[in-house]
Amino acid sequence: MSKLSKWMLPGLLALFLIFGCKPIKNNYLWQNEIIYFLLIDRFHNGDPTNDRGNNPASHVTYDGTNPEALKTYQGGDLQGVIQRLDYLDSLGITAIWLSPFFDNSDSDFVGWWPYHGYHPVDFYSVDEHFGTIADLKELVNEAHRRGIKILFDMVFNQVAANHPWVTDPGKKDWFHRTSEGTFFPITDWFDQAQIERGALHGMPDLNTENPEVVDYLTQMSQFWIDQTGCDGFRLDAVKHVNPSFWDHFNRTIHQKYGNRFFVIGEIFWGEPERLTPYLDLDFNALFDIPGYYAIKNTFGQGGSIGDLSDFRKQADHDYNSYPMATLIDNHDVVRFNVGIQSHADAKQNLALNYLLTSPGIPVLYYGTEIGLPGGPLENPITGDPQDYVNRLMFPDSLNLRESRILEETSALIRLRKSSPALTKSPLFEIYKDWGVYAFLRGNIDEQLLVVLNNAATSETVSFAMKNDRYAFTGLGDEVWGSGGMIATGDSIWVTLQPFSAAVWSVDVAVVTANPWTDFTERYTGDYQVAIFKYAQSELSPDDLAIAGDFTNWKPKHFPTQVDGDTLKMQVPLRPGSYRYKLVLNNRDWISDPLARFQEADPYGGQNSVIEIP
């Protein structure tokens, strides 16, 4: 392959300086890191003597037949994490995000025990199920010895219902209360005041406008940094705390410990624009929760590559080059493989290919690297919450399937870590259709062409060797995958197997700072047309849209014909099960009256369900 010629430099600089390099005040970017999130209780049992803690009822061993046991502690602890550090090092992990280790309530107040760590009763102690401060220090030291950073998960919005502060008359104003002195639930999720002051899951909400509370939480956080030498904080439930607190807290921490101390905020909204109020509060990064939904809907729920690209375009505008941590699942949602009727492992692998070849700071949820199973967040029969089924204990030994998925994930991590282009450059689109996505990652020293096939069929696509956006001048070796690429005349042809990705080294000149290419109306071989009917004579075709898993839940118009008093919408779908709603007049979201299946919508009403064989 020819070396990058000097005439290419202006175009590359236009792309990678104008588009991708907005100055960021933090002097160390974590795009080089691979973060691994683990629940201490569910990772490894290194000390069986602490399994029952202070209450024997807090621990019931899960044996695969008693899911209720997953509501209790399962024995994981800090010594268990220490014993698994070599495993994480071999996986390629460079940073560990620990679930909260604070001493938690010795009760099952909300129907399950606080094995997850988010119901604290003492911010200055380690929970007896997890170990001691000495264990925590040992973990940080042993991780650092292997070049692995440690992030602590900090809970600032709430405490356990039986925290001593709750009944302390001197701390009455440490909580948000009604005029009668009671706590109140969040009933309106569009009312930010309620979101910041209401009791989440019945937990008393801390009054982080109170200077005493602010000082306590800040000093407590500094205590843990000074005691352990940890490398950063994952800040929980950011949207449930007033922004002025975060601005003060983050700046205070950075002033004392420097901008290399990493503070990352979790704002659980599904829309990029709802993250923008938090971009100027001195976080080092935020979690890309909207990006999670886009990835899940595209690679797990049969969505179009065009919708994924539309999300990227909106997010690029809203985030404005802000560092974002990317993910395909975590402890607050179902595992990626849940609800996928066929090719679940292949689809998860493709999602990880996208995660580890696209911009952002990748975050892996423990067990994702081996395809650990999960289940729906609600019991399909009783409707009771069961998020614990997505928090199984990490197995002590792996079966053949888990070992295969682990090797695939490890290889992907090695690919990302070996390539500066995959960690530090923006994404520049080359081609996109309903199922195939091709994009560049690169800088002056290295250019890579990434192509993904999100179809159950082998696909061959072509794109121009040169156009008004770019010019390929050299096609090099395939550095990842098993695709095929040839150049004929003025075109490049790429062939990929089902649900696969490939990466090639290339020479290319980019002559525009616009990273988005036009969408090609080409269906992959696994698409079929589904007909949705709506009997309403006064509506025109333009008044009917549809939103669902396959549109990233954005209302979308498809070709629609009038048949008497019935509108017939033609929607291309792959085999699978999809939730959706009809959208009337760009305003009213309704379940489909003609749908064979309905299910409860967690946000109210019903979702319709269509099964494509």
N, C-alpha and C positions, 0 to 999 in steps of 0.2 A: 504494500500500500504506500502511496506517495506521502511524503511529509507535508505538513500544513504549509502552504505557500504564503508569502507575505501579503499577497493581494486579498487573502481571506480575512485578515485581521480586522479591518474596519467593520465588517459585517458581524463577526463574532463579538467584538467589543460593543457594538450596538445592542446585541441581544443580552450579553451577560453583564453589561454595566447599566444599561438603561432599564432593562426588564428585571434582572435578577439581583441587583446589588444595592438596594436601598440601604443607606447607612443605618446600622443598628448600634445603639449605645452600649450594649453588653459586649465586653471585649473577648468573650469566649462563646462560640456557638456550639450547640450540642448536636448539630447535624451529623457529626462523626460518631455519635454514640448509638448503641443498640440497647434500649431500656427493656428490662424484664420485670413485669409486675407479678408479685406473688403474694398470696394470702398466707401469712405465717402459719396459721392453723392448718392449712390444707397442703403444705408443701412436703414436709418430712418430719417424722417424729424422732428427734435425737435424744430425748430424755423422757422415757415413759413415766418417771416418777411424778411429773407435774401434770399429767393428763387430766386429773379430776379437779385441780385447783383447790379452792376453798369450799366447794360444794360438789359432792359426788354426783348429783343429778346433772351437772353441767357436761358430762361426757358419756355418750353412748356410742359404741363403735358401729360404724356403718359396714354391713356385710353384703350389700348389693340387693338385699330383699327388704330392708327397713328404711325407706327414704326419710322417715321422720327423724332418724338419728342424725341426719345432716343438719338439723336445726341446733345441734349441740356441738361442742368442741370435739375435734377428731384427733388431737394429739400433736399437731405440728408445733414447732417451737424454734427459738433462735438457734439452739444447738443443731437442730435439723437443717437449717439454712447453711450453717457453717459446714456441716458434713457434705452438703451438695454444692459447695462453691466450685470444686474442680469440674463438676458436670457443667455448670453454667459457664465456666471459663472455656471449656472445650466446645460448647455451643457457639461461642463467639460473643457472648453478652459482655457489654462494657459498663453497664450501670444496672443496679437493682433498686426498684421501688418497692419498699416494704409496706404492707398494710399497717395500720396504726398498732403500736405496741403498748400504748398507755393501759394502766389498770382500768378494767371495765367492770360494769355492774355484775354482781353475782346473782343475777335473776334473768328470767326469760320474759321480761316486761312486755315485749311486743309479740310474743308467741314463739320466739326462738332466742337462743343464747347469743350474746354479742361476740361470737368467735371471730367476726370480721374486724372488730376493734373500734367501731364507730359510736359506742355508748360509754364514754369515759366517765370515771368517778374520781380519778387522781391523775393529773397531768404530769406529776413528777415521779411516778412509779411505773415500772414495767409490770404488765399483767402476769400473775403467778402461773398461768397456763403456758406462757411463752418463755419465762426465764427471769433473768436478773439484769440489772444495769451492767454488771460485769460481762454477761453473755453478749449484750448489745455492743459493748466496747470491743470485745473479742471479734465479733462479726465484722465490724467496720475495719478493724486492723487487718484481719485475714483477707477481706475483700481487697483492701488497698494493696496488700502484698502481691495480689494477682493482677493489679491494675484495674480493678473493678470499683466503680463509684457506688455510693449508697445514698438513696433518697428516702427521707422519712415522710410518711403520710400524716399531715397535721389536720386536726379537726377543730375548727374555730367557731362553727355556727351553733353547736348544741352540746349538751351534756346528757348523761343518763337521767332518767326520771327520779332515781333515788340518790343523785349526787347530793352531798351535804349542803351545798350552796342553796339548793332549792328551798330548804326549810330554815335557812339562816336569816333572821330578821335584818341583819346588817348588810345582806347582799340581795335584798328584795329587788333593787333597781339594777341588778346585774343581768336581769332577764327582761324580755319583752312580755308584757302582761296587759290584760284588759284593765279598765278602770276598777273592776271588782277584784283585781289581783290574780286572775286566772290566765292560763295559757290558752291560745286560740289556734285552731288549725288553719291551713291554707285552703281556701275554698275557691279563689279566683286566680288562676295561673296566668292571667294577663295583668294582674295588679302587682307591680314590683314592690310596693310597700308591704303587701302581705307576704310575698315571697321572701323578703328580707327579715320579716319579723314573726312570721307564723311558725308554729311548732310542726316540724317535719316528723311524721310517723310517731307523733305524741311526745317527742323529745323536747324538753324546755329549750327555748331559743335564746342564746346569749345576746345581750345588749351591747353590741360592739360599737355603739356610739358613746358609751360610758367610758370616760378616760381611765377609770380604774380597771375595767375589763381589758381595754387596749394595752395598758401597761403590763397587766398580768400575763396576757398571751404573748406579748413581745418578749418579756423577760424569761418566761418559760421556754420559749423557742431558742433564745440565746443560751440558756442552760444546756439544752441538748446538743447544740453545736459545740459548745465549749467542752462538754463532757466526753463527746464521742468523736469529734472531727468528721462528722458526716458531710456530704458534698452538696446537699440540696434538700428542698422540701417539695412535695406534691401537696398543694393546698386544696383541700376538699370543699365542695359545695360553695364555690365562689359566688354564685348568683344569689345565695341565701344570706350574704353578708353585704353591708353597705360598702360601695366603692371607696369611700374616703378611708375606711379602715385598711383596705388593701394598699392604697397609695402610701399611707403612712408606714404600714408594716414592711412592705417590700423595700421602700427607700431606706428605712432604718436598718434592715438586715444588710442591704448592699453597702450602705455607708460603713458599717462595721466590718463586714467580711469580704467586701469586694464583689464585683459583678460576676466573678467566676462561681460564686455560690448560686446555685441554680434554683430558682423558684418558678414552678409551673402551675398554672391554675386550671381547675376543672370547672367548666361552665356547661352544664348539661342542657344545651339547646340544640335543636336540629337544623337551625337556619343560620347561615354565616353572618347575616346582618345583626343578629342578636348578640354576637360576640364583640362587635366593634366598640361598645362603650368601655370595654375592659382593656383595650390595646394600649392605653397611655397610663397604666397604673404600675409600671416598672416590673411587670412579670418578665422573666426571661423567655417564656413561651407559654402557649395555651394548648390544651388538648383540642384536636380537630374532631369534635363530636359530629358536626355536620358531615365531615368527610367520611366518618365511620358509616353513616347511613347511606351515603352515595356508594361506597365500596360494597356494602352488604347487598343493597338493592341491585347493583350491576352484576356482581360476580356470584351472588348467592340466590337472587330472586329473579333473574332473567331480564334485568333492565338493559336498556340500550347503551352502547358506548357513547352515543350522542348525548344522552342525559348525564353521564359521568363527565363528559367534556363541558357541558353547560354548567354543571356544578363547579368544576375547576375554574371556569371563567368568572363566575360570580364570586367565588371564594378569593380568587386572585385580586379582584377589585376590593372586596370587603376587608380582607386581611392585610392588603397592601404590603406584601412581603414579610409580614410578621412571622417569626419562627413558630411552627405548629408541630405538635406531636401527633403522629398518625397511628391508626390502629384498625384492626379488623374485628376485635371483640374485647370485652373486659368483664369485670364482675357485676356491672350494672345492667348488662344486656344478656341475651342468650348467646351461647357459644356459636361461632360462625356456622358450624355444620348442622345446627338445629333447624329443622323444617325443610331441609333440602332433600327432595325425594329421590334423586339419582345423581351419581357422580359427585357425591359430597366431598370426598377427599381431593379429587381433581380440582373442583371448584375452589376449595380452600387453598390449595397449592397455588392456583392462578391468582387468587386474591393476595397471597403473600408475595408472589412475583411482582405484582403491581406495587404493593406496599414498599418493597425493598428496592425497587428501581425508580420510584417516583420521589419528588421532593418531600422533605419533612424529617422529623426525628422519629424513627419507627419504635413502636412500643409493642412488645409481645406479652400476652396474658399467659400466665403459667399454664402449661398443658396444651396450649395451641400448637406448640412445636411437635406434639405427638398425636394430635387429633383427638384429645380427650373429649368424650361426649358430654352432652348436656340435655336440656329439655325446655319446654315452654315456661315462661315466667309465671303463668297461672295454670293451676290444675284444670285440665279441659273438662272434668266432670263436676268438681265442686266450685271452681272459680277462685279458690284460695291461692294466695301468692306462694310461689315455690322457687324463688330465685336460687335457693341453695342447691338445686339440682345441677346448676352450672358451676358449682364449686366443689367438685369431687376431690378426694385426696389424690395427690400425684402418686402414681403406682411405684412400688419399690423395684419392680422389674418390668420390662417392656415386652410385648408380644411382637410378632413379625410385622404386623401392620404399623404399630407404633414406631418400631425401629426404622421402617422405611420412611415414614413421614418425618421422623427426626433427622435422618440423613439428608432428605430433600431440603428441610428448613436450614440445617447447618450449612449446606452448600450455598444456599441463597445468601445467608449472612456473610459467608466468606467472599462471595462475589461483591456485595456492597462494600465491605470493608477494604477490598483490594482496589477500589475504583474511586478516585477523587471526583470524577464526573457524576457518580451516583449519589454523592453526599453533599456536594456544594454548588451544584448548578441548577438552574431552572429547567422546566419542561417546555419543549418546543414541538408542537404537533406537526407531523408529516402527513398522516392519513387517518381517517376514521370513518367507519360505516356502522351498521347495526351491531356487528359483533367483533370487528377487528380494529385494533388501535395501534398506531405506530407513532413513536415520538423520539426526539433526540434528547440526550443529556450530554452536556459537554462543556469544556472550557478550552483555553488556548492549547493545552497540552494533550487533551484526550476528548474524542467525540465517540459517543455510542448511540447506535440505533436500537431501540427497544420495540419489539412487536409482540402483541398479545392477541391470542385467538380465544374469544369468550364464547365459543360455539361447540356443540357436541359433534360437529362434523369437521373433517379436514377442510381447510380454506386456503385459497390462493388469491392474492390481491396484487394489484400493480399500482405504482404511483410514479410520477415524473422524476426523471433524473435531475431535471433542472426546471425551475419556474421563477416567478417573480418574487418568491420568498426565500429560496435556497438554491444551492447547486452542489450536488454530490460530485466529488472529484476523485474519490477512491473508495473501493469497497474492500474491507479487510476480512480478518478471520472472524468466525463465530466464536464468541467468548462465553456464551451460555446457551443452553438448550440444544435442540436438534431440528431446527428448521432448515429450509432451503432458500437460497437467495441467488438470483442471477440477474445480470443486466443485459438487455437486448434493445438495441436502438436507443431511443430516448426514454426508456422505462426501466424500472427496477421491479422484478417479480419476486414475491415472497410467499412461501408455502409453510403452513404450520399445521401440526396435528391437533386434534380436539383438545380444548382446555389446556393450551400450552403457551409458552413464551420463549422467545429467543432474543439474544443480544449480539449485535455485530459491531466490531470496530470499523469506523468509517472516517473519511475525510469529507468535510462539508463546509461550504461557505454560507453563512446566514446573512441575508441582505435586508432583513426587516426586524424591527423590535416587536412586531405583532406575533405572538406565539400560537395563535389559533388558526387552524385551517378550516376550509369548508367541509361540511358533512356530505359524504357520499351515500346516496340512497341505494344501498346495496344490502340485501338480506343474506344472512348466512343460511346454510342448507337446513338448519333445524327449525326455522321459523314456519309457522302456519298462521292463517288468518282466522281470528275469532270474531264473531258477529255479536255485537251488543245492541239490544233493541230497547227503545223507549217510546211508549205510546203517549204522545202529547202533541196534539195537532197545532197548538199555537206556537211551538218552538220551531225555530229554523235550525238548520244544521250547524250554523255558527254559534248557536246558543247551547250546544251540548259538548261537554268535554269529559274527560275521565282522568282520575288520579289514583295511583296505586303503587304497589311494589315495583311494577315494571316502568313507572315514570318517575321514580324517586319521590313519589307523592306530590308531584307538581302537576296541576291541571294541564292537560294536553289535548289538542284537537287532532283527530284522525279523519280520514275520508268518511263522509257520512252522506247517505242517500235518504230521500223521502219516499216512503212506500205507504200511500194512503195517509193515515194519521199516525204512522209509526216512523221513527227515525232509526236507521240501521247504521251503526258505526263499525268500521272494519279496522281491527287492531291486530297488528302482527305480534304473535307471542310464541315463545318456546315452550316445550313440554315442561309442566310444573304446576304448582298451586300458587295462586296469586290473590291477595286481598286488594280490594279496590272500592271506590265510590264514584258515582256519577256526579258531575258538577254542572249545574244549570245556571245559565245567565252569568257565568263567571262569579257566582255568589253562593248559591245553595248547594251544599254537599249532602247527598242523600245515598242511602243504600239502594241497590238495584232491585226494583220490585219483581223482576223476572229471574233473579239469580236463584239457582238451586240450593246454594249454601249461604248461610250467614254466620257471622261470629261477632262476639262483643268487641266493640272498639274501646280500648282503654281510655280514650279521650271523650267518650260519650257516643251513644247510639250504636249502630251496627255497621260492620264492614261486610260487604259482599265478597264471596270467594268463588273463583272460577278454577276448574281443574282442566288442564290441557294434557291429554294423554300422549 
